[in-house]
Structures are given as structure tokens and as C-alpha cells.
Amino acid sequence: MVGRGLVVLIGAIALTGCVQIETPDKPIEINLNINIRQEVVYRLDGDAKKLIEQNSEIF
């Protein structure tokens, strides 16, 4: 049992490699195509609407 575990341990050590991280030569470019649409809706109650229609020269 111990001999088999030792073989597995040595095999696992042999399979582990070195991880290398290198920075890229060129800057990273991210292109985002974003379309932003904004809608503003005004809803007036009946009294306010009448007031604006009666005094349209003010607005």
C-alpha cells in the first residue's frame, strides 16, 4: 500500500509543471458597441393639461 502511494505521489510531482505569465507586447483593446436610447415621457393629469392649454403663451 505504501509503495503504491509513493508511486502516485512521485507521478503527481512529475506531472506538475511551471506556470508562466507574460504581459502582452501590445495593449489590450476592447471594442464595445453600445447603443443608449433614452426616452422621457411626461404625463399630465387633466387639470394641468387644461391649464397649459389655456395659458399656452406662457409655455
Stockholm file with secondary structure:
# STOCKHOLM 1.0

chainA/1-59         MVGRGLVVLIGAIALTGCVQIETPDKPIEINLNINIRQEVVYRLDGDAKKLIEQNSEIF
#=GR chainA/1-59 SS CHHHHHHHHHHHHHHCCCCCCCCCSSCCCCCCCCCCCCCCCCCCCHHHHHHHHHTTTTC
#=GC SS_cons        CHHHHHHHHHHHHHHCCCCCCCCCSSCCCCCCCCCCCCCCCCCCCHHHHHHHHHTTTTC
//
